[in-house]
Amino acid sequence: MKVGVLALQGAVREHLKALARCGAEACEVRTPEEAAACDGLILPGGESTTIGKLMERYGLTDPIKELAVSGRPLMGTCAGMILMAKNIIAGIEGQPRLALMDVTVERNAFGRQVDSFEAEVEFRGVEGGPFRAVFICAPIIREVGEGVEVLATCEDKIVAARQGNLLALSFHPELTSDPRIHRYFLSMCEQAAKELAR
């Protein structure tokens, strides 16, 4: 399996290291061809408007959508979650995004960078107790559509959800040494690869 990290802006290196620690073949994705070669793709944290504009500039928006529609998993962390959402509260008018996941996301819902914090969250489907989550200028999910499973909350706010092959997180699992979230995503990629091979 080859898992890509969208390498236009944001916490790319940290995700690559986390994937490598899990034993996965990880690669940077900057072109449509590189995206198409992946069994799964991570959209990292960073600045969602900037990443969205760069996706359009480099012709990556449609290839990433096609990857998701084909059944291959996407994981969006922080800015990546915003890019995946169909609806954005406090977004920039005309903000480029993938609009794949039936959720409404509010940007900077916990405040600015000075308000960043860490918290223990229970993550459904991940064993071993609470996960130490790092929130930086974090968005939250305000509303979920049909077929969206809430996986984690913090302060009664939705901070992780899944819709089929789409996984969205408010926080940054790549900034901890805990591999469980990346392993969870890799298990999604393995299952999808088996289904696509049938």
N, C-alpha and C positions, 0 to 999 in steps of 0.2 A: 504494500500500500504506500502511496505517496500522498502526503498531506501538505497543502500549501498554506502560506501566510501572505496575505495581500501586503506587498512591500512598497507602498507609496508614501506612507507617513505613519508615525505612531510607534507603538511598542512591538516592533517586528522581531528584533533579536531575542527578546525575552520569550516570546511564543516559540520560536525556533529551538531555543535551549530547552524549554519545557517539553516539547515534543520529542526531542532527542533523548532526554532523560527517560522517557517512556518507551524508548526503543523504536520510535517511528522514523521513517524516511521523511524528512521535512525539507521544504524548498521555498525560496522566495518566489512570489508571483508578481510580475510586472507587465506581462503581455497576455493577449487572448490565448495564444498557444500554450503558455505555461499554465493558465487556468484550466484549459480543456484537458490537460494531462493529469489533473489531480483527482484523487478519490474523495477528497474533502478539502474544505477551504476555511481558514480562520480570517475574519475581518477584525483587525486589532483596534485597541483604543487609540485615541489621537484626537484630531479635530474633524468632526463629521462632515462639515461643509467642505473643508479642504480635500479630504479623502474622496468625497463624492465628485467634486470637480475634476480631480485627477483621474478618477475612474472613467469619466466621460472623455477627458482629453486623450487617454491612452486606449480608448475603445474597449474598455473592460466591463462596462455596465451590462450589456446584453450577454456576453459570454458567462458572466457570473450568474445571471438569471437562468441561462440555459443549463448551467451546472446544477443549480438547485432544482429546476423543473425536471431534470433527468433523474432525480432521486438521490444525488450525492449530497452529503451533509454540509451545512454551513454553520459556523459558530461565530457570533458577533459579540465582542466584549466592549462595553461602554459605547464609544462612537460607532462600533460595528453594529450594536443593537439598534442604534438610531437609524443607520443606513438600511437595516432590514425591515423597519416598521412601515406599515401602510400609512399611518397617521402620526404626525409629530406636533406636540404642543410646544410653543415658544421656539419654533424653528425659524429659519431664514426663508423668506418668500422665494419660491422657486428652487429650494434646496435640492440638489441632485441626490437621489437615493434609489435603492433597489425596490422598495415597496413590496416585499415578498411575504411578510408575516402579518397575520391579522391581529395586530396589537396597536394600541395608541401609546406612544412614548412621550414623556415630558423631559426635555433637556434640562441639565443642571438642577435636578429636582432637590438634591441635597445641599445645594449652594455651590460656591465657587471653589477654586483650588485650595484656598486657605481653609475651607471647611472640610477638607478630605479627612477620612477616618477609616478605622478598621473595626470589624464586628464579626462575631461568631454567627454563622447562619446554618440552619439545617437545610440540606440539599436533597430533595427527594430522589431516590435512585442511587445515591452514593452512600456506601456504608462507611463505618469508622468514626461516627460522631460528627459534630459541627465542623464546618469549613471556615477558616479564617479569611474573610473577604476584605479586599482593599478597595475602597470607594474613592475615586478622584473625579471631581466635577461630574458626579454620576447621574445618569438619567434613571428614571423608573418607568415601569409599565403601569399606566393608569387604567387601561381597559384591555380585556382580552376577548377575542372572538371565539366562535364555536370551533372546537377542535384544538384549542390552545391549552396546554397543561401548565399550571403554575408549579414551579419546582422549588422556589425559595422566596422568602419574604424577609424584610428587615424593617423594624419599626412599623409593622403592618403595611408596608409598601412592597409591591411585587418587584423582585430584583433578578429573577431568573424564570424563564419559561421555554417551553418546547412546543413546536407545531410540526409533527412529522419529522422531517429531516432538518428542521431549522431549530437552532439552539441560541437563545439570546440571554446575555448576562449584563447586569449593570456594573459589575465589579471586574477586577483584574486578577484572574487566577494565575496568570503568568508571573506576577510579582511576589509569589510565595514559593516555598519549596515543596508545597503539597501538590502531588501530581494527580489527585483524584478527578478533578474536573476534566483535565486533558485526557485521562484514561477513559472517562465517560464518553467524551467526544470521539475518541478512537474506536470505542466499541460501536458507536453509531456508524462510523465509516466502515467498519468490518461487516456489520450487518447489511448495510446498503450494498457493499461490494458483492456479498453472497446473493442478495436478491437480484441484482443487475446481471449476475452471471448465469442465472437460471434460464 
